[in-house]
């Protein structure tokens, strides 16, 4: 595949190291994936690689790279293939105080709930949709706990494409509502996200639909990596010291790493930030297995549905990134996630869904453990809006009894407060 800038793209298997061109493979390494089982993380996940040495000769710095919309580091031919919706370029807010206390370090919140379907997943859906458009593909399928499905549905609606979304029967109603309103075909599946994932793979094989599944489709990581380019620019071309990322399948964190790795390979930056993988204690199958020789699964049980994954689909690549670049990890309880959501909302005006609040809970735990250096730059990645799942916050929602429209009643109410 060649872009308007003449680049060539290939794919590198994160397990065996074999390299493929675009015409040879769409999803997984055919050799490594042959023995894959639904009971363990898939092998053969592909990393997209570019001709970095040739690009180094043409690109002298970040601004030149951005000038063409990062097309040199995207696996599509033309930026016009992307949806007309505003995707990415989300705000990075600096927070100087928490609970009325000055912070001794710099804290930035990257608010990706500002994407069109209110989640980070739009970055991946947009690129998958653009690739499908350039290759004459009209039907895209995905498995999702909600966010990826609503994202694909919304992006396909904007692009005039057909989206088919398979969701576990427990997916939050707010996310299902989005999928339906965008006009996608929604297929509830009895079982978990992993069950829906496997069915979507069978459907891809049976019907020839293009598959957007995270990790399975390598372009999802290429879409998500754009957040790293934005963070670098928004911090005035300085690499942050730490980035806290909510982790389920391991695709978002791989995207964050991949974006900075691309900049490293182009000599635009000279170091990798410390990326902190934050998981719910009720679904920490990725970070708990990083050092294990044999993958052991514990069934997920967490309010953070977007990162509730029994078998992380991008386990091998994310582990490779974390080990190569000395990443860190932390697990947080559901209570810590709910409290983080409340603290975040009251202090910043940003209402994050539990999976996104998990990243802030990870930062809070680091603060409690005195693991944030004074003066350091720290970014928390907020991946989805709190309106995606208000059911999990029901215990916080104490609506007062109505009063009569009388001033005396109002005085009594205020006095009680």
C-alpha positions in Angstrom: 0.0 0.0 0.0 1.4 3.4 -0.9 0.2 6.8 0.5 0.2 10.1 -1.3 3.7 10.6 0.2 4.9 7.3 -1.3 5.3 5.5 2.0 5.2 1.7 2.3 3.6 -0.2 5.1 4.2 -3.6 6.5 3.2 -5.6 9.5 5.4 -7.2 12.1 4.3 -10.3 14.1 4.8 -9.6 17.8 5.3 -13.3 18.5 7.5 -14.8 15.7 8.9 -11.6 14.2 7.8 -12.4 10.7 7.1 -9.4 8.5 4.1 -9.1 6.0 3.0 -6.6 3.5 -0.6 -5.3 3.3 -1.6 -7.7 0.5 -0.5 -10.8 2.5 -2.5 -10.4 5.6 -5.4 -8.3 7.1 -5.5 -9.5 10.7 -3.2 -12.0 12.5 0.0 -13.7 11.6 -1.2 -16.9 9.8 1.5 -19.1 11.4 1.2 -18.0 15.0 -2.6 -17.7 15.0 -3.0 -21.3 13.8 -3.0 -22.7 17.3 -5.0 -20.0 19.0 -7.6 -21.0 21.5 -10.5 -18.9 23.0 -9.2 -19.9 26.4 -5.9 -17.9 26.1 -4.7 -14.6 24.6 -4.3 -14.8 20.9 -0.8 -15.0 19.3 0.1 -13.4 16.0 -1.0 -9.9 16.8 0.5 -7.6 14.2 2.3 -4.2 14.7 2.2 -1.7 11.8 5.6 -0.5 10.8 6.7 2.2 8.4 9.9 3.0 6.5 11.3 5.0 9.4 14.8 5.5 7.9 13.4 7.0 4.7 11.0 9.2 6.7 13.9 10.5 8.8 15.4 11.9 5.6 12.2 13.7 4.7 10.9 14.8 8.1 12.9 17.2 10.1 10.6 17.7 13.0 7.2 17.2 14.6 5.5 20.2 12.9 6.5 18.9 9.5 5.0 15.6 10.4 1.8 17.2 11.5 1.6 19.4 8.4 0.1 16.6 6.4 -2.1 15.4 9.2 0.3 12.6 10.2 -0.5 10.8 6.9 3.1 9.5 6.8 2.4 7.5 10.0 -1.1 6.3 9.1 -2.0 3.2 7.0 -4.4 5.0 4.7 -3.8 6.8 1.4 -5.7 10.0 1.8 -7.0 12.0 4.8 -10.3 12.6 3.0 -11.2 9.0 3.6 -11.6 9.8 7.3 -15.1 10.8 8.6 -16.1 14.4 8.4 -16.7 14.4 12.2 -14.1 16.0 14.5 -12.2 13.0 15.9 -9.2 13.5 18.2 -7.7 16.9 19.0 -9.4 16.6 22.4 -8.6 19.0 25.2 -5.8 18.5 27.6 -6.7 20.3 30.9 -4.2 21.2 33.6 -5.4 20.7 37.2 -3.5 22.6 39.8 -5.5 21.7 42.9 -7.4 18.7 44.2 -9.7 19.0 47.2 -8.5 22.6 47.7 -4.9 21.6 48.0 -2.1 22.7 45.7 -0.4 19.9 43.8 3.4 19.7 44.0 3.5 18.2 40.5 1.9 19.0 37.2 -1.3 17.1 36.4 -3.0 17.1 33.0 -6.3 15.3 32.1 -6.7 14.2 28.4 -10.5 14.3 27.9 -11.4 11.9 25.1 -15.0 11.9 26.1 -15.1 14.9 23.7 -15.0 12.6 20.7 -18.2 12.3 18.6 -19.6 9.2 20.4 -18.0 10.3 23.7 -15.2 7.8 23.9 -11.6 7.2 23.0 -12.7 4.4 20.7 -13.6 6.8 17.9 -9.9 7.1 17.1 -9.7 3.5 16.1 -13.1 3.3 14.4 -12.3 6.3 12.2 -9.1 4.7 10.9 -10.7 1.3 10.3 -13.6 3.0 8.5 -11.3 5.0 6.3 -9.3 1.9 5.4 -12.6 0.1 4.5 -13.7 3.1 2.4 -10.5 3.1 0.4 -10.8 -0.6 -0.2 -14.4 -0.7 -1.3 -15.6 -2.4 2.0 -19.1 -1.4 3.2 -19.9 -3.8 6.1 -17.8 -3.7 9.4 -18.4 -6.0 12.4 -17.1 -5.7 15.9 -17.5 -7.2 19.4 -17.9 -4.7 22.2 -18.9 -4.2 25.8 -20.4 -0.9 24.5 -17.9 1.8 23.7 -16.3 0.3 20.6 -19.7 -0.8 19.3 -21.3 2.7 19.7 -18.2 4.2 18.2 -18.2 2.0 15.2 -22.0 2.5 14.8 -21.6 6.3 14.9 -18.6 6.5 12.6 -20.3 4.1 10.0 -23.4 6.3 10.2 -21.2 9.3 9.2 -19.5 7.3 6.5 -22.6 5.6 5.0 -21.3 2.2 6.0 -23.1 -0.7 7.7 -22.1 -1.6 11.2 -22.8 -4.9 12.9 -22.2 -4.9 16.7 -22.1 -8.0 18.9 -22.4 -7.2 22.6 -22.6 -9.3 25.8 -26.1 -9.3 27.3 -24.9 -7.3 30.3 -23.7 -4.3 28.3 -25.0 -0.9 29.8 -28.3 0.3 28.3 -26.8 3.8 27.5 -24.2 2.3 25.2 -26.8 0.0 23.6 -29.0 3.0 23.0 -26.3 4.7 21.1 -25.7 1.7 18.9 -29.4 1.4 18.0 -29.8 5.2 17.4 -26.9 5.2 15.0 -28.7 2.6 13.0 -26.3 -0.3 13.4 -27.4 -3.9 13.6 -27.0 -4.9 17.3 -26.7 -8.6 18.3 -26.8 -9.3 22.0 -24.9 -12.5 22.9 -25.5 -14.7 25.9 -22.2 -14.7 27.8 -19.2 -12.5 28.1 -17.4 -10.0 25.8 -15.0 -12.9 25.0 -18.0 -14.9 23.7 -19.1 -12.0 21.6 -15.6 -11.6 20.3 -15.3 -15.2 19.2 -18.7 -15.1 17.4 -17.6 -12.0 15.5 -14.5 -13.8 14.3 -16.7 -16.7 13.0 -19.0 -14.2 11.3 -16.0 -12.5 9.6 -14.9 -15.9 8.3 -18.5 -16.9 7.3 -19.8 -13.7 5.7 -16.6 -11.9 4.7 -17.3 -8.8 6.8 -14.4 -6.5 7.7 -13.6 -6.9 11.4 -12.8 -3.9 13.6 -12.1 -6.0 16.8 -9.4 -4.4 19.0 -6.0 -6.1 18.6 -7.3 -8.5 16.0 -7.3 -5.6 13.5 -3.9 -4.0 13.7 -5.3 -0.7 12.4 -7.1 -0.1 15.7 -3.8 0.5 17.4 -2.8 2.9 14.7 -5.9 4.9 15.3 -5.4 5.0 19.0 -1.8 6.1 18.8 -2.8 9.5 17.6 -3.5 10.5 21.2 0.3 10.4 21.9 1.0 12.9 19.1 -1.6 15.2 20.6 -0.3 14.9 24.1 3.3 15.7 22.9 2.2 18.8 21.1 -0.2 20.0 23.8 2.7 19.8 26.4 4.7 22.1 24.1 6.8 19.3 22.6 7.8 17.8 26.0 7.4 14.1 26.8 5.4 13.7 30.0 7.0 11.8 32.9 4.0 9.5 33.5 0.8 8.6 31.6 -1.9 6.8 33.5 -3.9 4.6 31.1 -7.0 2.4 31.9 -6.4 -1.2 30.6 -8.6 -4.0 29.6 -7.6 -5.7 26.3 -4.4 -3.8 26.2 -5.0 -2.0 23.0 -5.3 1.6 24.3 -2.0 1.3 26.2 -0.4 -0.3 23.1 -1.6 2.7 21.1 -0.1 5.1 23.5 3.2 3.3 23.4 3.1 3.0 19.6 2.6 6.7 19.1 5.6 7.6 21.2 7.6 4.8 19.7 7.0 6.2 16.2 8.3 9.5 17.4 11.3 7.8 18.9 12.1 6.0 15.6 11.9 9.3 13.8 14.3 10.9 16.4 11.7 13.5 17.2 11.8 12.6 20.9 14.6 10.9 22.8 12.7 9.1 25.6 9.6 7.1 26.3 7.3 8.3 29.1 6.6 5.9 32.0 3.2 4.5 31.0 1.2 3.2 34.0 -1.2 0.4 33.2 -4.2 0.8 35.5 -6.6 -2.2 35.9 -9.5 -2.9 38.1 -8.7 -5.5 40.8 -11.8 -7.3 39.6 -10.4 -7.6 36.1 -6.6 -7.5 36.2 -5.9 -10.4 34.0 -3.3 -8.5 31.9 -1.1 -6.9 34.6 -1.3 -10.0 36.8 0.1 -12.2 34.1 2.9 -10.0 32.8 5.6 -12.0 34.5 3.8 -15.4 34.3 5.1 -18.1 31.9 1.6 -19.6 31.8 -1.5 -17.3 31.4 -4.0 -17.8 34.3 -7.5 -16.4 34.0 -9.7 -15.1 36.8 -13.2 -14.3 35.8 -13.8 -10.6 35.7 -16.1 -8.9 38.2 -16.0 -5.1 38.1 -18.2 -2.1 37.6 -15.8 -0.9 35.0 -17.4 -2.8 32.1 -15.2 -1.2 29.4 -12.1 -2.8 30.9 -13.7 -6.0 32.1 -11.9 -8.7 30.1 -11.1 -12.3 31.0 -8.7 -12.9 28.2 -6.9 -9.7 27.1 -6.7 -9.9 23.3 -3.6 -7.7 23.0 -1.8 -9.3 25.9 1.5 -10.2 24.1 2.0 -6.8 22.4 1.1 -4.8 25.5 3.4 -7.0 27.7 6.2 -6.5 25.1 5.7 -2.7 25.3 5.6 -2.6 29.1 8.7 -4.8 29.5 10.7 -3.0 26.7 10.0 0.5 28.0 9.9 -0.3 31.7 6.3 0.5 32.2 4.5 0.2 35.5 1.1 -1.1 36.6 -1.3 -0.7 39.4 -4.7 -2.3 40.3 -7.6 -0.4 41.9 -10.7 -1.6 43.6 -14.3 -0.8 42.5 -14.6 1.4 45.6 -11.5 3.3 44.6 -12.8 3.7 41.1 -16.2 5.1 42.3 -14.5 7.5 44.7 -12.1 8.6 41.9 -15.1 9.4 39.7 -16.6 11.5 42.4 -13.4 13.3 43.3 -12.7 13.9 39.6 -16.2 15.3 38.9 -16.3 17.6 42.0 -12.8 19.0 41.4 -12.6 19.3 37.7 -16.1 19.3 36.2 -15.2 16.2 34.2 -17.6 13.3 34.6 -15.9 10.0 33.6 -17.3 6.5 33.2 -15.8 3.9 35.6 -13.3 2.6 33.1 -11.9 6.1 32.6 -12.1 7.0 36.3 -9.9 3.9 36.9 -7.0 5.8 35.4 -7.6 8.6 37.9 -7.9 6.1 40.7 -4.4 4.8 39.6 -3.0 8.3 39.9 -4.6 8.7 43.3 -3.0 5.5 44.6 0.4 6.7 43.3 -0.2 10.0 45.2 -1.0 8.1 48.4 2.1 5.9 48.0 4.2 9.0 47.3 5.2 7.8 43.9 4.8 11.1 42.0 7.8 13.3 41.9 7.5 17.0 42.7 7.5 19.1 39.6 6.9 16.1 37.3 4.5 16.1 34.4 1.7 13.6 34.6 -1.2 12.8 32.2 -4.3 10.9 33.0 -6.2 9.5 30.0 -9.9 9.9 30.4 -11.4 7.5 27.8 -15.2 7.9 28.1 -18.1 10.0 29.4 -19.8 9.2 32.7 -23.1 9.3 30.9 -22.1 6.0 29.3 -22.9 4.2 32.5 -24.8 5.9 35.3 -26.2 2.7 36.8 -22.9 1.9 38.5 -23.1 5.2 40.3 -26.6 4.7 41.7 -25.3 4.6 45.3 -23.9 8.1 45.0 -27.1 9.4 43.6 -29.2 10.6 46.5 -32.0 12.8 45.1 -33.7 14.9 47.8 -37.5 14.7 48.4 -39.3 17.5 46.5 -40.5 20.5 48.5 -43.5 22.7 48.1 -42.9 25.9 46.1 -42.8 28.0 49.3 -39.9 30.1 50.6 -40.3 28.7 54.2 -39.9 25.2 52.8 -36.8 26.3 50.9 -35.3 27.8 54.1 -35.9 24.5 55.9 -34.3 22.6 53.1 -31.2 24.9 53.0 -30.8 24.7 56.8 -30.7 20.9 56.6 -27.9 21.2 54.1 
